[in-house]
Structures are given as C-alpha cells and as structure tokens.
Amino acid sequence: MISFVVRFKFAPGDRAEVAEMLALLATESRREPGCVTYVPHQVQDDPDTVLIYEQYRDAQALAAHRDSEHFKKYAIGGIFQKMRERSLENLVALV
C-alpha cells in the first residue's frame, strides 16, 4: 500500500475554481481500480490550504493515476498552475 499527503497553498481568489477541479479530480481518481482512498480536505483554520490524503494499492496503481487523463487535465493543467506552494509527505502504516 502506498499512502501520502499532498499539501497545497492557493491564492484566496482561486478557492472556488480549485474546489471545483478537486471535486472532478477526486471523482475520477476514486474510479481508478488501484485507488484505495482519495480525499481532498480544506484546512479548517486556513481556507487557502488544501490537503489531499491518497492511498494506492501499489506503485503501478500510483503510476497509472499520474498517467491518467484526469490527472493531467485537473492536476497538472489546473491545480498545479494555481498553487503557490506544494509539499508531499510519504506515509508508512504502523498497522
């Protein structure tokens, strides 16, 4: 299992557009056979920060996600163009 958290920071004026792209990206990503979990969150006390918790069955499933048309359209072509900051935390399950 591959698990990680991606954190993005956006300009206040981009909130609605980013939320719309995230909804579309999440819907399509959850349909991928190797996607276990894909949940975007807005940080409660910082509405310009988005955190996405993602889990994939294996490295091939993650590669398929990153190669998908919806990832290219909504992440690379949309969300990545709007982000001001980005960080990635890889996670290791304890149980």
C-alpha positions as CSV (number, residue, x, y, z in Angstrom):
1,M,0.0,0.0,0.0
2,I,1.3,3.5,-0.9
3,S,-0.1,6.3,1.2
4,F,0.8,10.0,1.2
5,V,-0.5,13.5,1.9
6,V,-0.1,16.4,-0.5
7,R,-0.5,19.9,0.8
8,F,-1.2,22.9,-1.5
9,K,-1.4,26.6,-0.8
10,F,-3.5,28.8,-3.1
11,A,-4.5,32.5,-3.5
12,P,-7.8,33.4,-1.9
13,G,-9.3,34.3,-5.3
14,D,-8.7,30.8,-6.6
15,R,-10.7,28.9,-3.9
16,A,-13.8,28.2,-5.9
17,E,-12.0,27.2,-9.1
18,V,-9.6,24.9,-7.2
19,A,-12.5,23.3,-5.2
20,E,-14.3,22.6,-8.5
21,M,-11.2,21.0,-10.0
22,L,-10.6,19.0,-6.9
23,A,-14.1,17.6,-6.9
24,L,-13.7,16.5,-10.5
25,L,-10.2,15.0,-9.9
26,A,-11.4,13.2,-6.7
27,T,-14.4,11.7,-8.5
28,E,-12.3,10.4,-11.4
29,S,-9.5,9.2,-9.2
30,R,-11.8,7.2,-7.0
31,R,-12.9,5.3,-10.1
32,E,-9.4,4.0,-10.7
33,P,-9.1,0.3,-9.9
34,G,-5.9,0.8,-7.9
35,C,-7.0,3.8,-5.9
36,V,-7.9,2.9,-2.3
37,T,-8.6,6.4,-1.0
38,Y,-8.5,9.9,-2.4
39,V,-9.9,12.6,-0.1
40,P,-9.2,16.3,-0.6
41,H,-9.6,18.5,2.5
42,Q,-9.6,22.2,3.2
43,V,-7.7,23.1,6.3
44,Q,-10.2,24.4,8.8
45,D,-8.3,27.4,10.0
46,D,-6.6,28.1,6.7
47,P,-9.1,28.1,3.8
48,D,-6.4,28.7,1.3
49,T,-4.6,25.4,2.1
50,V,-5.8,22.1,0.7
51,L,-4.6,18.7,1.9
52,I,-5.2,15.5,-0.2
53,Y,-4.9,12.1,1.5
54,E,-4.2,9.4,-1.1
55,Q,-3.8,5.7,-1.0
56,Y,-3.0,3.3,-3.8
57,R,-2.8,-0.5,-4.0
58,D,0.9,-0.4,-5.3
59,A,3.4,1.5,-7.3
60,Q,1.8,0.5,-10.6
61,A,-1.6,1.9,-9.4
62,L,0.1,5.2,-8.5
63,A,1.8,5.4,-11.8
64,A,-1.5,4.7,-13.6
65,H,-3.0,7.6,-11.6
66,R,-0.3,10.0,-12.5
67,D,-0.6,8.9,-16.2
68,S,-4.4,9.3,-16.3
69,E,-6.1,11.9,-18.5
70,H,-8.0,13.3,-15.5
71,F,-4.7,13.8,-13.5
72,K,-3.1,15.5,-16.5
73,K,-6.2,17.7,-17.0
74,Y,-7.2,18.7,-13.4
75,A,-3.9,18.4,-11.5
76,I,-1.1,19.2,-14.0
77,G,-3.1,21.5,-16.2
78,G,-5.2,23.1,-13.5
79,I,-4.4,22.8,-9.8
80,F,-0.6,22.8,-10.3
81,Q,-0.9,26.0,-12.3
82,K,-2.8,27.7,-9.4
83,M,-0.7,26.5,-6.5
84,R,1.6,28.9,-4.6
85,E,3.3,26.1,-2.5
86,R,3.3,22.3,-2.5
87,S,4.6,19.7,-0.2
88,L,4.4,15.9,-0.1
89,E,4.6,13.6,2.9
90,N,5.0,9.9,2.2
91,L,3.4,7.8,5.0
92,V,4.3,4.4,6.4
93,A,1.4,2.4,8.0
94,L,2.1,1.3,11.5
95,V,-0.5,-1.5,11.5
